[in-house]
């Protein structure tokens, strides 16, 4: 017999029910009871026609399982997102509500399906606390509710708003994220009334504003966005720089392995990046290198660069993490200390006196010649003369010299001497051109002619030419520009060649483009102008945006002195370069940076 008890412990006989059990049963499951209720359970022994003794116990059913881990997942400006863990057992659903006592005059309740575990309550008030309750609904009825306190967000502005690292056409905006914001609206306005804005996602806390005008003041504002609601505005002012690029970049004190780079300071710069590499013609002679320098540095010495190599060097201005415009120059290191003006100054039947010109940077000189054994004396750098003694007057001697730089040796220079020939005197390089040398000498008595031979220092075929005894000069043509040569002049008697006098010389650089400038710049185009280079067969014109490496190139004929480039981006800075062409040979580069907004151009050599 199953009878529920009242809260005072009295039997509620009207609600009693009876269960009949078989004689061989010793346990039974009593179901369909009410949760959290006291019951009186009595069992009777039944005999045919009789009721035997009884036994009674009192028990109390457990409460229905409650919702657990009820929490606020996300706080919004006008909403709260709640989550929970459903209890075990058969459920009909959930009821979520805000008690009236918590918000007088405000009613919210919602019946939810049994298969969900989160819910958003919206249409709440900004910056208010709410107590939210939930209970699970069972077939037997609801369980005990559980509650959580949540607070809606306050409509606040952006804090820690910084506008910094201004260049001529960009500024960087940074800010602290606003809790609950779904995005941000960033606006910039010039004093002339030009206004632009951009909507950014909630994951943004940095943005670079581009396309600004040089030397202009801007008002920058930002406000958080909460769905369809815009938060308060935060304002900052900034002025772009008059110039964010280096105006003067020079390379000086160039030696075989070093060069000094200097430039003017740029206001507002946080540092500089210096990059250098061999030009395409000299690729493989050295690797590309770069380094970062602080904002107070305006001079740097490059070390361990390759000798006799042309480099292109670019200096970039840094504004925080942003890289400003760069400026480019080219320079060429000196050859590795070849000895110049190596010659026989006098001789007797057993002595030869040799002399040479000093070489900058040499630590000593290595001199060698062979008389049965090879003699190799090392001479101090202050010594520019040496006497070879105890020689065989019947022999021809080859004497070799090279400059020594610490542990490195420069190129060798050799000359031969035959005691039977009259020595050549006063051999000089009278004139040097881009592709030619003119030599002169004093005529040697008894000579039937003179042999002139030449070979590039960096290697190549040796060439020679024989002129008549009446000649006292000769012009070597078709030489390579910007190149060093070893030149020997010797007297001839019939088919025999006498002692040679060695001289060295270097051809001039090819002419470069002058007057390279931008004219008639519009919002998307510019006209480049330059002075015609005499002897050039054409021009290679290239351009690219300073922040990308995709370069466009045009090959122009020799008659061009201007060229219009269109489809450029407004407010962006471009790098323009031009080289004169001499057949298949490219001349030196001229470089210019131009911002596409009708500003004056700047020419950098």
C-alpha positions in Angstrom: 0.0 0.0 0.0 1.6 3.4 -1.2 0.3 6.5 0.7 1.8 10.0 0.3 2.3 12.1 3.5 1.4 15.7 3.9 4.0 18.4 4.9 2.9 17.7 8.5 3.4 14.0 8.2 -0.3 13.0 8.0 -1.4 10.2 5.6 -3.2 11.4 2.5 -5.4 8.4 2.2 -7.4 9.7 -0.7 -4.2 9.5 -2.8 -3.3 6.0 -1.7 -2.8 3.2 -4.3 -2.3 -0.5 -4.0 0.1 -2.9 -5.7 -0.6 -6.7 -5.8 2.5 -8.9 -5.8 3.0 -12.6 -6.4 3.9 -14.9 -3.5 7.5 -15.6 -4.8 8.4 -11.9 -5.2 10.7 -10.4 -2.5 11.4 -7.0 -4.2 9.3 -4.4 -6.1 9.9 -1.1 -7.9 7.4 1.6 -7.0 7.1 4.1 -9.8 5.1 7.2 -10.7 5.8 8.9 -7.4 6.1 12.6 -7.0 9.6 14.1 -6.5 10.7 15.3 -3.2 7.7 13.7 -1.3 7.4 11.6 1.8 5.6 8.2 1.4 4.3 5.5 3.7 5.0 2.0 2.2 3.1 -0.9 3.9 3.3 -4.5 2.8 0.9 -7.2 3.9 1.2 -11.1 3.8 -1.8 -12.5 2.0 -3.3 -16.0 2.7 -6.3 -17.6 1.1 -9.2 -15.8 2.7 -6.9 -14.1 5.3 -4.6 -11.0 5.7 -1.5 -11.7 7.7 0.9 -9.4 9.4 2.2 -6.1 7.9 5.4 -4.1 7.8 5.6 -0.3 7.2 8.4 2.0 6.3 8.6 5.8 5.4 10.7 7.0 2.5 11.2 10.3 0.7 11.8 10.7 -3.0 14.7 12.8 -4.3 14.1 16.2 -6.1 14.2 16.4 -9.9 17.8 17.1 -11.2 18.5 20.8 -11.7 20.1 22.6 -14.6 23.8 22.9 -14.0 26.6 25.3 -15.1 24.1 28.1 -15.8 26.2 31.0 -16.8 26.4 34.2 -18.9 28.4 33.4 -22.1 28.4 36.9 -23.6 27.4 40.3 -22.5 26.1 42.7 -25.1 25.1 46.3 -25.0 21.4 45.3 -24.9 21.5 41.5 -24.6 22.8 38.6 -22.6 23.7 35.2 -24.0 23.3 32.4 -21.5 24.4 28.8 -21.5 23.8 25.7 -19.3 24.3 22.0 -19.1 21.0 20.0 -19.3 20.2 17.5 -16.5 19.9 13.8 -17.0 16.5 12.3 -17.5 13.5 12.7 -19.7 12.7 16.4 -20.2 9.8 18.3 -21.8 11.9 21.5 -22.1 13.2 24.5 -20.2 11.7 27.7 -18.9 13.9 30.8 -18.7 12.7 34.0 -17.1 13.6 37.3 -15.3 11.7 37.6 -12.0 9.5 40.7 -11.7 11.1 41.5 -8.4 14.4 42.0 -10.2 13.1 44.5 -12.8 9.7 46.0 -11.7 7.5 46.5 -14.7 9.6 44.3 -16.9 8.5 40.8 -17.8 10.4 38.2 -19.6 9.8 34.5 -19.8 10.4 31.9 -22.5 9.7 28.2 -22.9 12.6 26.5 -24.7 12.9 23.1 -26.4 14.7 20.3 -24.5 17.5 20.0 -27.1 19.1 23.4 -26.7 21.7 24.6 -24.2 22.0 28.4 -24.9 19.7 31.3 -25.3 20.0 35.1 -26.0 17.8 37.5 -24.1 17.7 40.8 -26.0 15.8 44.2 -25.7 17.5 44.8 -22.4 18.8 48.1 -21.1 22.4 49.3 -21.4 24.6 49.0 -18.3 22.1 47.2 -16.1 22.2 44.1 -13.9 19.7 41.3 -14.4 19.0 38.1 -12.5 18.0 35.4 -14.9 16.5 32.1 -13.7 16.0 28.7 -15.5 14.4 25.4 -14.6 13.9 22.1 -16.4 10.4 20.9 -17.1 9.9 17.2 -16.5 6.8 15.1 -17.2 6.5 15.0 -13.4 6.7 18.8 -13.3 9.3 21.5 -13.0 12.5 21.2 -10.9 14.0 23.9 -8.6 15.1 27.0 -10.6 18.7 28.1 -10.6 19.8 31.7 -11.2 22.7 33.8 -12.5 23.4 37.5 -12.5 24.5 39.3 -15.7 25.2 42.9 -16.6 24.7 44.5 -20.0 27.6 46.5 -21.4 28.0 50.2 -21.2 28.2 52.3 -24.4 31.9 53.4 -24.0 34.3 55.1 -26.4 37.6 53.7 -27.7 40.4 54.2 -25.2 44.2 54.5 -25.8 43.7 55.9 -29.3 47.1 56.7 -30.8 47.8 58.3 -34.2 51.5 58.0 -34.9 54.4 57.4 -37.3 53.3 60.0 -39.8 54.9 60.0 -43.3 54.2 62.3 -46.2 51.1 60.3 -47.2 50.4 57.8 -44.4 49.7 57.7 -40.6 49.2 54.7 -38.3 46.2 54.5 -36.0 46.2 52.2 -33.0 43.6 51.6 -30.2 42.6 49.3 -27.4 39.8 46.8 -28.2 36.4 47.7 -26.8 34.7 44.7 -25.1 31.5 43.6 -26.9 32.1 45.9 -29.9 31.2 44.3 -33.3 33.4 46.7 -35.2 34.9 50.2 -35.5 34.3 53.2 -37.7 37.6 55.1 -38.5 37.2 58.5 -40.1 39.8 61.1 -41.3 39.1 64.6 -42.4 41.5 67.2 -43.8 41.3 70.9 -43.0 40.2 71.4 -46.6 37.0 69.4 -45.8 37.9 66.1 -47.6 36.4 63.3 -45.5 36.9 59.5 -45.8 36.0 56.6 -43.5 36.2 52.9 -43.3 34.3 50.2 -41.2 36.6 47.7 -39.6 35.9 44.3 -37.9 36.0 43.7 -34.2 39.4 42.0 -34.6 41.1 45.3 -35.7 43.2 47.4 -33.3 45.5 48.9 -35.9 45.1 50.5 -39.3 47.4 52.4 -41.7 45.6 55.4 -43.4 47.1 56.0 -46.8 46.8 58.5 -49.6 47.0 61.6 -47.5 48.4 64.9 -48.6 51.9 66.1 -47.8 52.3 68.5 -45.0 48.5 68.6 -44.2 46.7 68.5 -40.8 44.1 65.8 -40.3 41.4 65.1 -37.7 41.2 61.3 -37.1 38.2 59.9 -35.2 37.1 56.4 -34.2 34.0 55.0 -32.5 33.0 51.5 -31.6 30.0 49.8 -33.2 27.6 47.6 -31.3 25.5 46.0 -34.0 23.4 48.9 -35.3 24.4 51.2 -32.5 27.4 53.5 -32.8 29.4 54.3 -29.6 31.0 57.7 -28.6 33.7 59.2 -30.8 37.3 59.5 -29.8 39.4 62.2 -31.7 43.1 62.8 -32.4 44.9 65.2 -34.7 48.0 64.6 -36.8 50.0 66.4 -39.5 51.7 64.5 -42.3 55.4 65.3 -43.0 56.6 67.7 -45.6 59.0 65.1 -46.7 59.5 61.5 -45.5 62.3 60.5 -47.9 66.0 61.1 -47.7 66.9 64.1 -49.9 70.7 63.6 -50.1 72.3 60.2 -50.3 76.1 60.1 -51.0 78.7 57.4 -51.2 82.3 58.6 -50.5 85.7 57.3 -49.5 85.3 54.3 -51.8 88.2 51.8 -51.7 88.7 48.2 -52.8 86.6 46.8 -49.9 84.9 49.8 -48.1 82.7 52.8 -48.8 81.2 55.5 -46.5 77.4 56.2 -47.0 75.9 59.4 -45.6 72.5 61.0 -45.8 70.4 63.8 -44.3 68.2 63.1 -41.3 64.4 62.7 -41.8 62.1 64.3 -39.2 59.8 61.8 -37.5 61.7 58.7 -38.7 62.2 56.0 -36.2 65.1 54.4 -38.1 66.6 53.6 -41.5 67.1 50.4 -43.4 70.2 50.2 -45.7 70.3 47.6 -48.4 73.0 46.9 -51.0 73.7 44.3 -53.7 75.7 44.0 -56.9 74.1 45.4 -60.0 72.9 42.7 -62.6 76.1 43.0 -64.5 78.1 42.0 -61.3 75.7 39.3 -59.9 77.7 36.6 -58.2 80.6 38.8 -57.0 78.9 39.4 -53.7 75.6 38.6 -51.8 72.8 41.0 -51.1 72.9 42.5 -47.6 70.9 44.8 -45.5 70.8 46.2 -41.9 68.6 48.4 -39.7 70.0 51.6 -38.2 68.6 53.9 -35.5 67.1 57.3 -36.2 70.2 59.2 -35.0 72.5 57.6 -37.6 73.2 59.5 -40.8 76.5 57.9 -41.8 77.6 54.3 -42.1 80.7 52.6 -43.4 80.2 49.5 -45.6 82.9 46.9 -45.0 84.0 43.7 -46.8 82.4 44.7 -50.1 83.9 43.0 -53.3 86.6 44.8 -55.2 86.0 46.3 -58.6 82.2 45.7 -58.3 79.3 48.0 -59.0 76.7 48.1 -56.3 73.1 49.5 -56.1 72.4 50.9 -52.6 69.0 51.8 -51.3 68.2 53.6 -48.1 64.6 53.3 -46.7 63.1 55.5 -44.0 61.3 53.6 -41.2 58.3 54.9 -39.3 57.6 52.3 -36.7 56.6 49.1 -38.5 55.9 51.1 -41.8 58.6 51.4 -44.4 58.7 54.9 -46.1 60.1 55.8 -49.5 63.6 54.7 -50.5 66.4 56.4 -52.3 68.9 54.6 -54.5 72.4 55.3 -55.7 75.1 53.2 -57.4 78.8 53.1 -56.7 81.7 51.0 -57.8 84.6 49.8 -55.6 88.2 50.1 -56.8 90.0 47.2 -58.4 92.0 45.1 -55.9 95.2 47.2 -55.9 96.9 46.5 -59.1 100.4 48.1 -59.3 100.6 51.0 -61.8 103.5 52.5 -63.7 105.7 49.4 -63.1 108.8 50.0 -65.3 112.6 49.6 -65.7 114.2 52.9 -64.8 117.8 51.9 -65.6 120.0 48.8 -66.1 123.6 47.6 -66.6 124.9 44.3 -67.8 124.0 42.6 -64.5 121.6 45.0 -62.8 118.0 46.1 -63.4 116.4 48.9 -61.5 112.5 48.7 -61.3 110.1 51.3 -59.9 106.3 51.7 -59.5 103.7 54.0 -58.2 102.2 53.7 -54.6 98.9 51.9 -54.1 96.4 53.2 -51.5 95.7 50.5 -48.9 98.6 48.2 -49.8 100.5 46.8 -46.7 103.5 45.7 -48.8 104.6 44.6 -52.3 105.6 41.2 -53.5 108.4 41.2 -56.2 109.6 38.1 -58.0 112.0 37.2 -60.8 113.9 34.1 -61.9 117.6 33.6 -62.2 117.9 29.8 -61.9 116.1 30.1 -58.5 113.0 32.2 -57.9 113.5 35.2 -55.7 110.4 36.6 -53.9 111.3 39.5 -51.6 108.4 41.2 -49.7 108.9 45.0 -49.6 107.4 47.5 -47.2 104.6 49.7 -48.6 106.9 52.7 -48.3 109.4 51.2 -50.8 108.7 52.1 -54.5 112.0 51.0 -56.0 114.1 47.9 -56.1 117.5 46.8 -57.6 117.9 43.3 -59.1 121.6 42.4 -58.9 123.9 39.6 -60.1 121.9 39.0 -63.3 123.0 37.2 -66.4 123.5 39.6 -69.3 122.7 36.9 -71.8 119.2 36.3 -70.4 115.8 37.8 -70.7 114.2 38.4 -67.3 110.5 38.6 -66.5 109.8 40.6 -63.3 106.5 40.3 -61.5 105.0 42.6 -58.8 101.7 42.6 -56.9 100.3 44.7 -54.0 99.6 42.8 -50.8 96.6 43.7 -48.6 97.0 41.9 -45.3 96.5 38.2 -46.3 95.3 39.0 -49.8 97.3 39.6 -52.9 96.2 41.9 -55.7 96.6 41.1 -59.5 100.1 40.5 -60.7 101.9 42.8 -63.2 104.8 41.5 -65.2 107.4 43.0 -67.5 110.3 41.5 -69.5 113.8 42.9 -70.0 116.4 41.9 -72.6 119.8 43.4 -72.0 120.5 43.6 -75.7 117.6 46.1 -76.4 117.4 49.8 -75.8 114.9 50.5 -73.1 111.6 52.3 -73.9 111.3 55.7 -72.3 108.6 58.2 -71.4 105.7 55.8 -72.1 102.5 57.7 -71.1 98.8 57.4 -71.3 98.0 60.8 -72.9 94.2 60.6 -73.2 91.5 58.3 -71.7 88.0 57.9 -73.2 85.0 55.7 -72.5 86.2 53.1 -75.0 89.8 54.2 -75.8 93.3 55.0 -74.6 95.9 57.2 -76.4 99.5 56.3 -75.7 102.7 58.2 -76.4 106.5 57.3 -76.0 109.9 58.6 -76.9 111.4 56.9 -80.0 114.1 54.4 -79.3 117.3 54.6 -81.5 117.7 51.5 -83.8 114.1 50.3 -83.3 112.3 49.0 -86.4 108.9 49.4 -84.8 107.0 49.2 -81.6 104.6 46.6 -80.2 101.6 47.7 -78.1 99.7 44.9 -76.2 96.8 45.2 -73.8 94.6 42.9 -71.7 91.7 43.5 -69.2 92.7 43.2 -65.5 89.7 40.9 -64.8 90.9 38.5 -67.5 90.2 38.1 -71.2 92.1 37.9 -74.5 95.3 39.8 -74.9 95.4 41.9 -78.0 98.4 43.6 -79.7 99.3 45.9 -82.5 102.7 46.7 -84.2 103.4 50.2 -85.4 106.2 51.6 -87.5 109.5 53.1 -86.2 108.2 56.6 -87.2 105.3 56.3 -84.7 105.4 57.9 -81.3 101.8 57.4 -80.3 98.9 55.0 -80.7 95.2 55.0 -79.8 93.7 51.7 -78.6 90.0 51.5 -79.5 86.9 49.3 -78.8 87.7 48.9 -75.1 85.1 48.1 -72.5 83.8 51.1 -70.5 84.6 51.4 -66.7 87.4 48.8 -67.0 91.0 48.6 -66.0 93.7 47.4 -68.5 97.3 46.4 -68.4 99.2 48.0 -71.4 102.7 47.2 -72.5 104.9 49.0 -75.0 108.1 47.4 -76.3 110.6 48.2 -79.1 111.1 45.8 -82.0 114.2 45.0 -83.9 113.1 42.9 -86.8 111.0 40.1 -85.3 112.7 40.4 -81.9 110.8 42.1 -79.1 112.7 44.2 -76.5 111.9 45.0 -72.9 108.4 46.2 -72.3 107.3 49.2 -70.3 104.1 48.5 -68.4 101.4 51.1 -67.7 97.9 50.7 -66.4 94.8 52.7 -67.1 91.0 52.6 -66.7 88.4 53.6 -69.2 85.8 56.2 -68.3 82.2 55.4 -67.2 79.5 55.6 -69.8 77.5 58.9 -69.7 74.3 58.8 -67.6 70.9 60.4 -68.1 70.8 63.9 -66.7 67.8 66.1 -65.9 65.6 63.2 -65.1 62.4 64.7 -63.7 58.6 64.3 -63.5 56.4 66.9 -65.2 52.6 67.4 -65.5 51.7 64.9 -62.8 48.0 64.3 -62.5 45.9 62.1 -60.1 46.8 59.0 -62.1 49.7 59.8 -64.5 53.0 61.6 -64.9 55.2 62.7 -67.7 58.9 61.8 -67.3 61.4 64.1 -68.9 65.2 63.9 -69.5 68.1 65.3 -71.5 69.2 63.3 -74.6 72.4 61.4 -74.1 74.8 61.7 -77.0 75.7 58.3 -78.5 73.0 56.4 -76.8 71.1 53.9 -78.9 68.0 54.0 -76.6 66.8 54.1 -73.0 65.5 51.5 -70.5 62.7 53.1 -68.4 61.4 51.2 -65.4 58.9 52.0 -62.6 57.2 50.4 -59.6 55.2 51.3 -56.5 57.7 51.5 -53.6 55.9 48.9 -51.5 55.9 46.2 -54.2 58.6 44.5 -56.4 56.6 44.1 -59.6 58.4 46.4 -62.0 57.2 47.6 -65.4 59.8 48.4 -68.1 59.7 50.2 -71.5 62.6 50.2 -74.0 62.6 53.5 -75.8 64.4 54.7 -78.9 67.2 57.3 -79.0 64.9 60.1 -80.0 62.8 60.0 -76.8 63.3 62.7 -74.2 60.0 62.3 -72.4 57.4 59.5 -71.8 53.9 59.6 -70.2 53.0 56.8 -67.7 49.3 56.3 -66.9 47.2 54.1 -64.7 49.1 55.1 -61.5 47.5 55.1 -58.1 46.6 58.4 -56.6 48.5 59.4 -53.4 51.1 56.6 -53.9 54.8 57.1 -54.3 56.6 55.4 -57.2 60.2 54.7 -58.0 61.3 55.6 -61.6 64.7 54.6 -63.1 66.3 55.2 -66.4 69.5 53.9 -68.1 70.9 54.9 -71.4 71.6 52.0 -73.8 74.7 51.7 -75.9 73.9 48.7 -78.2 73.7 45.8 -75.8 75.5 47.7 -73.0 73.5 49.5 -70.3 74.8 52.8 -68.9 74.6 54.0 -65.3 71.2 54.3 -63.6 69.4 57.5 -62.7 66.7 57.3 -60.0 63.8 59.4 -59.0 60.8 59.1 -56.5 57.5 60.8 -57.4 54.2 60.9 -55.4 51.2 60.9 -57.7 49.4 64.0 -56.4 50.7 67.0 -58.4 53.7 67.6 -56.2 57.2 68.5 -57.4 59.6 65.7 -58.2 63.0 65.1 -56.7 66.0 63.9 -58.5 68.6 61.7 -56.8 71.8 60.7 -58.5 
